[in-house]
């Protein structure tokens, strides 16, 4: 459940009318606040350097600038900020690249407003927001094209993971949230959080997305089937 914390949001879109409409929509939610607007990468990075941002809403098409080129810079400068793609671009290859570059979710601009609100909430909570088929496609590409480095180091990390933690990892990879994971394993939601904190520390990951990617790369979870 979303806490009473106000979620600080940076909106990056090169169209002023779109930004104004999105600001009205987003700030109609009592826990959301737009703390900055940018129509370019330069402005966005300046805002990130001087402000605390929880969520970055990024359009992939910024006129003469590609949002994909900006994405890694936002993550490098933004600290704990999570990037959620909000775009009218329907190019699946660009969506896949955005995920591989670290975006926590993708929302099409034509989707209903409540879809965006829910995506912001879930990404803020550390969850990913894209469909299972797209995730499977991206992870398959990563497995087929990437080479594992420092295998012995990974083996040492994985050896520290307990049987119960492996069960939690598999359920996270299925897209389950903490409460249903607890119900499946007959443990409390608090205990699930403790297990995830332990797993994050042992495997050196910092989010559910990184955990899912790591789990699929190293065989700790089964790949989602592609439709």
Buried (B, 14 or more C-beta within 10 A) or exposed (E): EEEEEEBBBBBBBBBEEBBEEBBEBBEEBEBBBBBBBBBBBEBBBBBBEEEEBBBBBBBBBBEEBBBBEBBEEBBEBBEEBBBBBBBEBEEEEBBBBBBBBBBBBBBBEEEEEEEBBEBBBBBBBBBBBBEEEBBBBBBBEBBEEEEEEEEEEBEEBBEEBEEEBBBBBBBBBBBBBBEBBBEBBEBEBEBBBEBBEBBBEBBEBEBBBBBBBBBBBBEBBEBBEEE
